[in-house]
Protein backbone atom coordinates (compact mmCIF):
# COMPACT_ATOMS: atom_id res chain seq x y z
CA UNK A 1 0.00 0.00 0.00
CA UNK A 2 1.48 3.34 -1.08
CA UNK A 3 0.75 5.81 1.74
CA UNK A 4 2.25 8.71 -0.22
CA UNK A 5 -0.27 8.21 -3.03
CA UNK A 6 -3.07 7.88 -0.47
CA UNK A 7 -2.03 11.18 1.12
CA UNK A 8 -1.97 12.90 -2.29
CA UNK A 9 -5.41 11.52 -3.06
CA UNK A 10 -6.73 12.58 0.33
CA UNK A 11 -5.59 16.19 -0.17
CA UNK A 12 -7.13 16.36 -3.64
CA UNK A 13 -10.41 14.89 -2.45
CA UNK A 14 -10.73 17.12 0.63
CA UNK A 15 -10.13 20.25 -1.45
CA UNK A 16 -12.80 19.14 -3.91
CA UNK A 17 -15.28 18.43 -1.10
CA UNK A 18 -14.63 21.90 0.33
CA UNK A 19 -15.12 23.48 -3.11
CA UNK A 20 -18.42 21.69 -3.66
CA UNK A 21 -19.63 22.55 -0.15
CA UNK A 22 -18.94 26.26 -0.83
CA UNK A 23 -20.40 26.19 -4.34
CA UNK A 24 -23.60 24.38 -3.33
CA UNK A 25 -23.84 25.71 0.24
CA UNK A 26 -24.13 22.18 1.54
CA UNK A 27 -22.55 20.05 4.27
CA UNK A 28 -19.47 17.83 4.19
CA UNK A 29 -21.26 14.55 3.51
CA UNK A 30 -23.54 15.77 0.74
CA UNK A 31 -20.48 17.36 -0.86
CA UNK A 32 -18.65 14.03 -0.45
CA UNK A 33 -21.39 12.27 -2.43
CA UNK A 34 -21.18 14.94 -5.14
CA UNK A 35 -17.39 14.63 -5.25
CA UNK A 36 -17.65 10.89 -5.81
CA UNK A 37 -20.14 11.45 -8.63
CA UNK A 38 -17.91 14.12 -10.16
CA UNK A 39 -14.87 11.82 -9.95
CA UNK A 40 -16.70 9.03 -11.77
CA UNK A 41 -17.83 11.48 -14.45
CA UNK A 42 -14.33 12.93 -14.82
CA UNK A 43 -12.96 9.44 -15.48
CA UNK A 44 -15.42 9.28 -18.37
CA UNK A 45 -14.41 12.77 -19.53
CA UNK A 46 -17.99 13.88 -18.98
CA UNK A 47 -17.87 16.56 -16.27
CA UNK A 48 -21.18 17.31 -14.56
CA UNK A 49 -22.48 20.80 -13.77
CA UNK A 50 -20.98 20.59 -10.30
CA UNK A 51 -17.59 19.61 -11.74
CA UNK A 52 -16.06 23.02 -12.39
CA UNK A 53 -12.85 23.10 -14.42
CA UNK A 54 -10.64 23.16 -11.34
CA UNK A 55 -12.64 20.28 -9.82
CA UNK A 56 -12.36 18.25 -13.00
CA UNK A 57 -8.60 18.84 -13.15
CA UNK A 58 -8.22 17.66 -9.54
CA UNK A 59 -10.25 14.56 -10.22
CA UNK A 60 -8.17 13.76 -13.27
CA UNK A 61 -5.06 13.99 -11.07
CA UNK A 62 -6.79 11.73 -8.58
CA UNK A 63 -7.56 9.23 -11.31
CA UNK A 64 -3.96 9.31 -12.50
CA UNK A 65 -2.78 8.06 -9.09
CA UNK A 66 -4.16 4.64 -10.11
CA UNK A 67 -5.05 3.68 -6.55
CA UNK A 68 -5.66 0.02 -5.79
CA UNK A 69 -8.87 -1.16 -4.11
CA UNK A 70 -7.11 -1.32 -0.75
CA UNK A 71 -5.66 2.17 -1.23
CA UNK A 72 -9.08 3.58 -2.12
CA UNK A 73 -10.61 1.95 0.95
CA UNK A 74 -7.93 3.47 3.17
CA UNK A 75 -8.27 6.87 1.48
CA UNK A 76 -12.02 6.89 2.07
CA UNK A 77 -11.50 6.01 5.72
CA UNK A 78 -9.24 9.06 6.10
CA UNK A 79 -11.89 11.23 4.42
CA UNK A 80 -14.53 9.86 6.81
CA UNK A 81 -12.23 10.61 9.75
CA UNK A 82 -11.92 14.19 8.49
CA UNK A 83 -15.70 14.34 8.20
CA UNK A 84 -16.05 13.16 11.79
CA UNK A 85 -13.89 16.11 12.86
CA UNK A 86 -15.69 18.84 10.94
CA UNK A 87 -19.24 17.42 10.95
CA UNK A 88 -19.65 14.73 13.63
CA UNK A 89 -22.41 12.20 12.98
CA UNK A 90 -24.62 10.64 15.62
CA UNK A 91 -22.96 7.54 17.18
CA UNK A 92 -25.12 5.06 15.23
CA UNK A 93 -23.92 6.62 11.96
CA UNK A 94 -20.21 6.57 12.76
CA UNK A 95 -18.14 4.28 10.56
CA UNK A 96 -16.77 0.98 11.85
CA UNK A 97 -12.96 1.28 12.12
CA UNK A 98 -10.61 -1.09 10.30
CA UNK A 99 -9.37 -2.53 13.60
CA UNK A 100 -12.86 -3.97 14.16
CA UNK A 101 -13.16 -4.91 10.49
CA UNK A 102 -9.96 -6.95 10.79
CA UNK A 103 -11.49 -9.00 13.63
CA UNK A 104 -14.69 -9.58 11.64
CA UNK A 105 -12.54 -10.65 8.68
CA UNK A 106 -10.56 -13.10 10.80
CA UNK A 107 -13.73 -14.62 12.29
CA UNK A 108 -15.35 -15.10 8.88
CA UNK A 109 -12.20 -16.57 7.34
CA UNK A 110 -11.89 -18.99 10.28
CA UNK A 111 -15.51 -20.11 10.56
CA UNK A 112 -16.39 -20.25 6.86
CA UNK A 113 -13.69 -22.21 5.02
CA UNK A 114 -15.55 -22.38 1.69
CA UNK A 115 -14.47 -20.07 -1.14
CA UNK A 116 -17.93 -18.80 -2.12
CA UNK A 117 -19.94 -16.95 0.50
CA UNK A 118 -23.11 -14.87 0.71
CA UNK A 119 -22.94 -12.06 3.26
CA UNK A 120 -25.71 -9.77 4.50
CA UNK A 121 -24.91 -6.65 6.49
CA UNK A 122 -27.78 -5.22 8.50
CA UNK A 123 -27.33 -1.49 8.98
CA UNK A 124 -24.44 -1.08 6.54
CA UNK A 125 -24.05 2.61 7.39
CA UNK A 126 -21.13 4.27 5.61
CA UNK A 127 -19.98 0.93 4.24
CA UNK A 128 -16.49 0.91 5.75
CA UNK A 129 -16.91 -2.52 7.37
CA UNK A 130 -18.17 -3.93 4.06
CA UNK A 131 -15.35 -2.43 2.02
CA UNK A 132 -12.67 -3.61 4.43
CA UNK A 133 -13.97 -7.17 4.15
CA UNK A 134 -14.40 -7.01 0.37
CA UNK A 135 -10.93 -5.65 -0.45
CA UNK A 136 -9.10 -7.94 1.99
CA UNK A 137 -10.88 -11.26 1.57
CA UNK A 138 -9.57 -14.25 -0.35
CA UNK A 139 -13.14 -15.44 -0.86
CA UNK A 140 -15.75 -14.77 -3.53
CA UNK A 141 -18.18 -12.68 -1.49
CA UNK A 142 -21.68 -11.90 -2.70
CA UNK A 143 -22.48 -8.95 -0.44
CA UNK A 144 -25.78 -7.19 0.26
CA UNK A 145 -26.11 -4.29 2.69
CA UNK A 146 -29.36 -3.07 4.26
CA UNK A 147 -29.43 0.61 5.28
CA UNK A 148 -32.43 2.82 5.97
CA UNK A 149 -30.70 6.23 5.85
CA UNK A 150 -30.52 7.59 2.30
CA UNK A 151 -27.41 9.76 2.84
CA UNK A 152 -25.43 6.88 4.32
CA UNK A 153 -26.66 4.69 1.47
CA UNK A 154 -25.53 7.21 -1.17
CA UNK A 155 -22.12 7.55 0.44
CA UNK A 156 -21.59 3.80 0.75
CA UNK A 157 -22.76 3.09 -2.80
CA UNK A 158 -20.65 5.86 -4.35
CA UNK A 159 -17.50 4.76 -2.52
CA UNK A 160 -18.15 1.15 -3.51
CA UNK A 161 -18.49 2.13 -7.17
CA UNK A 162 -15.14 3.93 -7.12
CA UNK A 163 -13.42 1.07 -5.27
CA UNK A 164 -14.98 -1.46 -7.62
CA UNK A 165 -16.00 -3.81 -4.82
CA UNK A 166 -19.23 -5.10 -6.42
CA UNK A 167 -21.28 -4.50 -3.27
CA UNK A 168 -25.07 -4.19 -3.41
CA UNK A 169 -26.73 -1.69 -1.07
CA UNK A 170 -30.49 -1.53 -0.49
CA UNK A 171 -32.59 1.07 1.33
CA UNK A 172 -34.16 -1.24 3.88
CA UNK A 173 -35.16 -1.04 7.54
CA UNK A 174 -33.24 -3.98 8.98
CA UNK A 175 -36.02 -4.84 11.42
CA UNK A 176 -38.63 -5.30 8.72
CA UNK A 177 -38.73 -8.68 6.94
CA UNK A 178 -37.43 -8.83 3.37
CA UNK A 179 -37.47 -11.50 0.69
CA UNK A 180 -33.87 -12.62 0.43
CA UNK A 181 -32.16 -15.87 -0.48
CA UNK A 182 -30.54 -17.44 2.62
CA UNK A 183 -27.03 -16.20 3.42
CA UNK A 184 -23.99 -17.84 4.97
CA UNK A 185 -23.06 -14.95 7.23
CA UNK A 186 -24.80 -11.90 8.69
CA UNK A 187 -22.68 -9.04 9.99
CA UNK A 188 -23.61 -5.82 11.73
CA UNK A 189 -22.23 -2.99 13.79
CA UNK A 190 -25.63 -2.89 15.45
CA UNK A 191 -27.42 0.45 15.88
CA UNK A 192 -28.08 1.01 19.57
CA UNK A 193 -31.33 2.36 20.97
CA UNK A 194 -35.07 1.78 21.02
CA UNK A 195 -37.08 0.81 17.95
CA UNK A 196 -39.92 3.34 17.42
CA UNK A 197 -42.63 0.96 16.10
CA UNK A 198 -43.93 -0.89 19.17
CA UNK A 199 -46.58 -2.77 17.20
CA UNK A 200 -43.99 -4.28 14.86
CA UNK A 201 -41.59 -4.97 17.73
CA UNK A 202 -44.24 -6.95 19.58
CA UNK A 203 -44.46 -9.43 16.70
CA UNK A 204 -40.92 -10.55 17.63
CA UNK A 205 -40.07 -13.01 20.39
CA UNK A 206 -37.72 -10.42 21.92
CA UNK A 207 -40.35 -7.67 21.64
CA UNK A 208 -41.34 -6.07 24.92
CA UNK A 209 -45.01 -6.25 25.89
CA UNK A 210 -44.82 -2.83 27.48
CA UNK A 211 -42.72 0.10 26.24
CA UNK A 212 -40.07 0.23 23.53
CA UNK A 213 -37.81 -2.66 22.51
CA UNK A 214 -34.10 -2.41 21.87
CA UNK A 215 -33.55 -2.16 18.11
CA UNK A 216 -30.37 -4.24 18.34
CA UNK A 217 -32.31 -7.12 19.93
CA UNK A 218 -34.84 -7.05 17.10
CA UNK A 219 -32.08 -7.04 14.48
CA UNK A 220 -30.36 -10.01 16.11
CA UNK A 221 -33.60 -12.00 15.96
CA UNK A 222 -34.27 -10.88 12.38
CA UNK A 223 -30.74 -11.83 11.32
CA UNK A 224 -31.32 -15.48 12.19
CA UNK A 225 -34.23 -15.61 9.74
CA UNK A 226 -31.89 -14.79 6.84
CA UNK A 227 -29.22 -17.35 7.76
CA UNK A 228 -28.82 -20.80 6.32
CA UNK A 229 -28.92 -23.61 8.86
CA UNK A 230 -25.60 -23.62 10.74
CA UNK A 231 -24.81 -20.18 9.33
CA UNK A 232 -23.46 -17.59 11.73
CA UNK A 233 -23.80 -13.91 12.56
CA UNK A 234 -21.06 -11.58 13.77
CA UNK A 235 -22.23 -8.50 15.68
CA UNK A 236 -20.63 -5.50 17.32
CA UNK A 237 -23.06 -4.87 20.18
CA UNK A 238 -23.19 -3.40 23.71
CA UNK A 239 -20.96 -5.11 26.26
CA UNK A 240 -24.03 -5.48 28.50
CA UNK A 241 -26.05 -7.31 25.83
CA UNK A 242 -26.64 -10.27 28.15
CA UNK A 243 -27.12 -8.27 31.34
CA UNK A 244 -29.26 -5.28 30.28
CA UNK A 245 -32.84 -4.72 31.45
CA UNK A 246 -34.17 -6.54 28.36
CA UNK A 247 -31.54 -9.29 28.32
CA UNK A 248 -33.74 -11.99 29.83
CA UNK A 249 -36.07 -12.00 26.83
CA UNK A 250 -33.10 -12.19 24.46
CA UNK A 251 -31.60 -15.11 26.38
CA UNK A 252 -34.93 -16.95 26.34
CA UNK A 253 -35.04 -16.51 22.56
CA UNK A 254 -31.48 -17.83 22.25
CA UNK A 255 -32.43 -21.11 23.96
CA UNK A 256 -34.49 -22.11 20.91
CA UNK A 257 -33.03 -20.12 18.04
CA UNK A 258 -29.30 -19.49 18.35
CA UNK A 259 -26.11 -20.67 20.00
CA UNK A 260 -23.79 -17.98 21.34
CA UNK A 261 -20.53 -19.31 19.91
CA UNK A 262 -18.15 -16.52 20.94
CA UNK A 263 -17.82 -13.26 22.85
CA UNK A 264 -14.77 -11.05 22.42
CA UNK A 265 -14.78 -8.12 24.82
CA UNK A 266 -13.10 -4.96 23.53
CA UNK A 267 -11.18 -2.19 25.35
CA UNK A 268 -13.56 0.38 26.84
CA UNK A 269 -11.39 3.30 25.71
CA UNK A 270 -12.10 2.33 22.10
CA UNK A 271 -15.62 3.75 22.35
CA UNK A 272 -16.81 7.26 23.13
CA UNK A 273 -20.15 5.97 24.40
CA UNK A 274 -20.77 2.65 26.13
CA UNK A 275 -18.36 -0.27 25.78
CA UNK A 276 -18.99 -2.89 23.09
CA UNK A 277 -18.09 -6.49 22.40
CA UNK A 278 -18.08 -8.78 19.39
CA UNK A 279 -20.67 -11.58 19.53
CA UNK A 280 -20.79 -14.60 17.25
CA UNK A 281 -24.15 -16.40 17.02
CA UNK A 282 -24.64 -19.68 15.21
CA UNK A 283 -28.01 -20.74 13.82
CA UNK A 284 -28.11 -24.10 15.59
CA UNK A 285 -28.58 -25.64 18.99
CA UNK A 286 -25.38 -26.61 20.76
CA UNK A 287 -24.14 -27.50 24.21
CA UNK A 288 -20.63 -26.43 23.29
CA UNK A 289 -19.06 -23.86 25.61
CA UNK A 290 -18.99 -20.26 24.44
CA UNK A 291 -15.54 -18.96 23.49
CA UNK A 292 -14.84 -15.90 25.65
CA UNK A 293 -11.79 -13.69 25.26
CA UNK A 294 -11.03 -10.30 26.86
CA UNK A 295 -9.08 -8.36 24.24
CA UNK A 296 -7.17 -5.67 26.10
CA UNK A 297 -5.36 -3.81 23.33
CA UNK A 298 -6.25 -3.73 19.64
CA UNK A 299 -2.87 -2.20 18.85
CA UNK A 300 -0.87 -4.94 20.55
CA UNK A 301 0.04 -7.56 17.95
CA UNK A 302 0.90 -10.10 20.65
CA UNK A 303 -2.59 -9.76 22.14
CA UNK A 304 -4.20 -10.05 18.69
CA UNK A 305 -2.10 -13.11 17.86
CA UNK A 306 -3.02 -14.72 21.20
CA UNK A 307 -6.71 -14.11 20.48
CA UNK A 308 -6.44 -15.64 17.01
CA UNK A 309 -4.58 -18.68 18.28
CA UNK A 310 -7.10 -19.28 21.07
CA UNK A 311 -10.04 -18.76 18.72
CA UNK A 312 -8.74 -21.21 16.13
CA UNK A 313 -7.89 -23.79 18.78
CA UNK A 314 -11.38 -23.58 20.26
CA UNK A 315 -13.20 -24.00 16.95
CA UNK A 316 -10.80 -26.61 15.55
CA UNK A 317 -11.24 -28.81 18.62
C-alpha positions as CSV (number, residue, x, y, z in Angstrom):
1,X,0.0,0.0,0.0
2,X,1.5,3.3,-1.1
3,X,0.7,5.8,1.7
4,X,2.2,8.7,-0.2
5,X,-0.3,8.2,-3.0
6,X,-3.1,7.9,-0.5
7,X,-2.0,11.2,1.1
8,X,-2.0,12.9,-2.3
9,X,-5.4,11.5,-3.1
10,X,-6.7,12.6,0.3
11,X,-5.6,16.2,-0.2
12,X,-7.1,16.4,-3.6
13,X,-10.4,14.9,-2.5
14,X,-10.7,17.1,0.6
15,X,-10.1,20.2,-1.5
16,X,-12.8,19.1,-3.9
17,X,-15.3,18.4,-1.1
18,X,-14.6,21.9,0.3
19,X,-15.1,23.5,-3.1
20,X,-18.4,21.7,-3.7
21,X,-19.6,22.6,-0.2
22,X,-18.9,26.3,-0.8
23,X,-20.4,26.2,-4.3
24,X,-23.6,24.4,-3.3
25,X,-23.8,25.7,0.2
26,X,-24.1,22.2,1.5
27,X,-22.6,20.1,4.3
28,X,-19.5,17.8,4.2
29,X,-21.3,14.5,3.5
30,X,-23.5,15.8,0.7
31,X,-20.5,17.4,-0.9
32,X,-18.7,14.0,-0.5
33,X,-21.4,12.3,-2.4
34,X,-21.2,14.9,-5.1
35,X,-17.4,14.6,-5.3
36,X,-17.7,10.9,-5.8
37,X,-20.1,11.5,-8.6
38,X,-17.9,14.1,-10.2
39,X,-14.9,11.8,-10.0
40,X,-16.7,9.0,-11.8
41,X,-17.8,11.5,-14.5
42,X,-14.3,12.9,-14.8
43,X,-13.0,9.4,-15.5
44,X,-15.4,9.3,-18.4
45,X,-14.4,12.8,-19.5
46,X,-18.0,13.9,-19.0
47,X,-17.9,16.6,-16.3
48,X,-21.2,17.3,-14.6
49,X,-22.5,20.8,-13.8
50,X,-21.0,20.6,-10.3
51,X,-17.6,19.6,-11.7
52,X,-16.1,23.0,-12.4
53,X,-12.9,23.1,-14.4
54,X,-10.6,23.2,-11.3
55,X,-12.6,20.3,-9.8
56,X,-12.4,18.2,-13.0
57,X,-8.6,18.8,-13.1
58,X,-8.2,17.7,-9.5
59,X,-10.3,14.6,-10.2
60,X,-8.2,13.8,-13.3
61,X,-5.1,14.0,-11.1
62,X,-6.8,11.7,-8.6
63,X,-7.6,9.2,-11.3
64,X,-4.0,9.3,-12.5
65,X,-2.8,8.1,-9.1
66,X,-4.2,4.6,-10.1
67,X,-5.0,3.7,-6.6
68,X,-5.7,0.0,-5.8
69,X,-8.9,-1.2,-4.1
70,X,-7.1,-1.3,-0.8
71,X,-5.7,2.2,-1.2
72,X,-9.1,3.6,-2.1
73,X,-10.6,1.9,0.9
74,X,-7.9,3.5,3.2
75,X,-8.3,6.9,1.5
76,X,-12.0,6.9,2.1
77,X,-11.5,6.0,5.7
78,X,-9.2,9.1,6.1
79,X,-11.9,11.2,4.4
80,X,-14.5,9.9,6.8
81,X,-12.2,10.6,9.7
82,X,-11.9,14.2,8.5
83,X,-15.7,14.3,8.2
84,X,-16.0,13.2,11.8
85,X,-13.9,16.1,12.9
86,X,-15.7,18.8,10.9
87,X,-19.2,17.4,10.9
88,X,-19.6,14.7,13.6
89,X,-22.4,12.2,13.0
90,X,-24.6,10.6,15.6
91,X,-23.0,7.5,17.2
92,X,-25.1,5.1,15.2
93,X,-23.9,6.6,12.0
94,X,-20.2,6.6,12.8
95,X,-18.1,4.3,10.6
96,X,-16.8,1.0,11.8
97,X,-13.0,1.3,12.1
98,X,-10.6,-1.1,10.3
99,X,-9.4,-2.5,13.6
100,X,-12.9,-4.0,14.2
101,X,-13.2,-4.9,10.5
102,X,-10.0,-6.9,10.8
103,X,-11.5,-9.0,13.6
104,X,-14.7,-9.6,11.6
105,X,-12.5,-10.6,8.7
106,X,-10.6,-13.1,10.8
107,X,-13.7,-14.6,12.3
108,X,-15.3,-15.1,8.9
109,X,-12.2,-16.6,7.3
110,X,-11.9,-19.0,10.3
111,X,-15.5,-20.1,10.6
112,X,-16.4,-20.3,6.9
113,X,-13.7,-22.2,5.0
114,X,-15.6,-22.4,1.7
115,X,-14.5,-20.1,-1.1
116,X,-17.9,-18.8,-2.1
117,X,-19.9,-17.0,0.5
118,X,-23.1,-14.9,0.7
119,X,-22.9,-12.1,3.3
120,X,-25.7,-9.8,4.5
121,X,-24.9,-6.7,6.5
122,X,-27.8,-5.2,8.5
123,X,-27.3,-1.5,9.0
124,X,-24.4,-1.1,6.5
125,X,-24.0,2.6,7.4
126,X,-21.1,4.3,5.6
127,X,-20.0,0.9,4.2
128,X,-16.5,0.9,5.8
129,X,-16.9,-2.5,7.4
130,X,-18.2,-3.9,4.1
131,X,-15.4,-2.4,2.0
132,X,-12.7,-3.6,4.4
133,X,-14.0,-7.2,4.1
134,X,-14.4,-7.0,0.4
135,X,-10.9,-5.6,-0.4
136,X,-9.1,-7.9,2.0
137,X,-10.9,-11.3,1.6
138,X,-9.6,-14.2,-0.4
139,X,-13.1,-15.4,-0.9
140,X,-15.8,-14.8,-3.5
141,X,-18.2,-12.7,-1.5
142,X,-21.7,-11.9,-2.7
143,X,-22.5,-8.9,-0.4
144,X,-25.8,-7.2,0.3
145,X,-26.1,-4.3,2.7
146,X,-29.4,-3.1,4.3
147,X,-29.4,0.6,5.3
148,X,-32.4,2.8,6.0
149,X,-30.7,6.2,5.8
150,X,-30.5,7.6,2.3
151,X,-27.4,9.8,2.8
152,X,-25.4,6.9,4.3
153,X,-26.7,4.7,1.5
154,X,-25.5,7.2,-1.2
155,X,-22.1,7.5,0.4
156,X,-21.6,3.8,0.7
157,X,-22.8,3.1,-2.8
158,X,-20.7,5.9,-4.4
159,X,-17.5,4.8,-2.5
160,X,-18.2,1.2,-3.5
161,X,-18.5,2.1,-7.2
162,X,-15.1,3.9,-7.1
163,X,-13.4,1.1,-5.3
164,X,-15.0,-1.5,-7.6
165,X,-16.0,-3.8,-4.8
166,X,-19.2,-5.1,-6.4
167,X,-21.3,-4.5,-3.3
168,X,-25.1,-4.2,-3.4
169,X,-26.7,-1.7,-1.1
170,X,-30.5,-1.5,-0.5
171,X,-32.6,1.1,1.3
172,X,-34.2,-1.2,3.9
173,X,-35.2,-1.0,7.5
174,X,-33.2,-4.0,9.0
175,X,-36.0,-4.8,11.4
176,X,-38.6,-5.3,8.7
177,X,-38.7,-8.7,6.9
178,X,-37.4,-8.8,3.4
179,X,-37.5,-11.5,0.7
180,X,-33.9,-12.6,0.4
181,X,-32.2,-15.9,-0.5
182,X,-30.5,-17.4,2.6
183,X,-27.0,-16.2,3.4
184,X,-24.0,-17.8,5.0
185,X,-23.1,-15.0,7.2
186,X,-24.8,-11.9,8.7
187,X,-22.7,-9.0,10.0
188,X,-23.6,-5.8,11.7
189,X,-22.2,-3.0,13.8
190,X,-25.6,-2.9,15.4
191,X,-27.4,0.5,15.9
192,X,-28.1,1.0,19.6
193,X,-31.3,2.4,21.0
194,X,-35.1,1.8,21.0
195,X,-37.1,0.8,18.0
196,X,-39.9,3.3,17.4
197,X,-42.6,1.0,16.1
198,X,-43.9,-0.9,19.2
199,X,-46.6,-2.8,17.2
200,X,-44.0,-4.3,14.9
201,X,-41.6,-5.0,17.7
202,X,-44.2,-6.9,19.6
203,X,-44.5,-9.4,16.7
204,X,-40.9,-10.5,17.6
205,X,-40.1,-13.0,20.4
206,X,-37.7,-10.4,21.9
207,X,-40.3,-7.7,21.6
208,X,-41.3,-6.1,24.9
209,X,-45.0,-6.3,25.9
210,X,-44.8,-2.8,27.5
211,X,-42.7,0.1,26.2
212,X,-40.1,0.2,23.5
213,X,-37.8,-2.7,22.5
214,X,-34.1,-2.4,21.9
215,X,-33.6,-2.2,18.1
216,X,-30.4,-4.2,18.3
217,X,-32.3,-7.1,19.9
218,X,-34.8,-7.0,17.1
219,X,-32.1,-7.0,14.5
220,X,-30.4,-10.0,16.1
221,X,-33.6,-12.0,16.0
222,X,-34.3,-10.9,12.4
223,X,-30.7,-11.8,11.3
224,X,-31.3,-15.5,12.2
225,X,-34.2,-15.6,9.7
226,X,-31.9,-14.8,6.8
227,X,-29.2,-17.4,7.8
228,X,-28.8,-20.8,6.3
229,X,-28.9,-23.6,8.9
230,X,-25.6,-23.6,10.7
231,X,-24.8,-20.2,9.3
232,X,-23.5,-17.6,11.7
233,X,-23.8,-13.9,12.6
234,X,-21.1,-11.6,13.8
235,X,-22.2,-8.5,15.7
236,X,-20.6,-5.5,17.3
237,X,-23.1,-4.9,20.2
238,X,-23.2,-3.4,23.7
239,X,-21.0,-5.1,26.3
240,X,-24.0,-5.5,28.5
241,X,-26.0,-7.3,25.8
242,X,-26.6,-10.3,28.2
243,X,-27.1,-8.3,31.3
244,X,-29.3,-5.3,30.3
245,X,-32.8,-4.7,31.5
246,X,-34.2,-6.5,28.4
247,X,-31.5,-9.3,28.3
248,X,-33.7,-12.0,29.8
249,X,-36.1,-12.0,26.8
250,X,-33.1,-12.2,24.5
251,X,-31.6,-15.1,26.4
252,X,-34.9,-16.9,26.3
253,X,-35.0,-16.5,22.6
254,X,-31.5,-17.8,22.2
255,X,-32.4,-21.1,24.0
256,X,-34.5,-22.1,20.9
257,X,-33.0,-20.1,18.0
258,X,-29.3,-19.5,18.4
259,X,-26.1,-20.7,20.0
260,X,-23.8,-18.0,21.3
261,X,-20.5,-19.3,19.9
262,X,-18.2,-16.5,20.9
263,X,-17.8,-13.3,22.9
264,X,-14.8,-11.1,22.4
265,X,-14.8,-8.1,24.8
266,X,-13.1,-5.0,23.5
267,X,-11.2,-2.2,25.3
268,X,-13.6,0.4,26.8
269,X,-11.4,3.3,25.7
270,X,-12.1,2.3,22.1
271,X,-15.6,3.7,22.4
272,X,-16.8,7.3,23.1
273,X,-20.1,6.0,24.4
274,X,-20.8,2.6,26.1
275,X,-18.4,-0.3,25.8
276,X,-19.0,-2.9,23.1
277,X,-18.1,-6.5,22.4
278,X,-18.1,-8.8,19.4
279,X,-20.7,-11.6,19.5
280,X,-20.8,-14.6,17.3
281,X,-24.1,-16.4,17.0
282,X,-24.6,-19.7,15.2
283,X,-28.0,-20.7,13.8
284,X,-28.1,-24.1,15.6
285,X,-28.6,-25.6,19.0
286,X,-25.4,-26.6,20.8
287,X,-24.1,-27.5,24.2
288,X,-20.6,-26.4,23.3
289,X,-19.1,-23.9,25.6
290,X,-19.0,-20.3,24.4
291,X,-15.5,-19.0,23.5
292,X,-14.8,-15.9,25.7
293,X,-11.8,-13.7,25.3
294,X,-11.0,-10.3,26.9
295,X,-9.1,-8.4,24.2
296,X,-7.2,-5.7,26.1
297,X,-5.4,-3.8,23.3
298,X,-6.3,-3.7,19.6
299,X,-2.9,-2.2,18.9
300,X,-0.9,-4.9,20.6
301,X,0.0,-7.6,17.9
302,X,0.9,-10.1,20.7
303,X,-2.6,-9.8,22.1
304,X,-4.2,-10.0,18.7
305,X,-2.1,-13.1,17.9
306,X,-3.0,-14.7,21.2
307,X,-6.7,-14.1,20.5
308,X,-6.4,-15.6,17.0
309,X,-4.6,-18.7,18.3
310,X,-7.1,-19.3,21.1
311,X,-10.0,-18.8,18.7
312,X,-8.7,-21.2,16.1
313,X,-7.9,-23.8,18.8
314,X,-11.4,-23.6,20.3
315,X,-13.2,-24.0,17.0
316,X,-10.8,-26.6,15.6
317,X,-11.2,-28.8,18.6
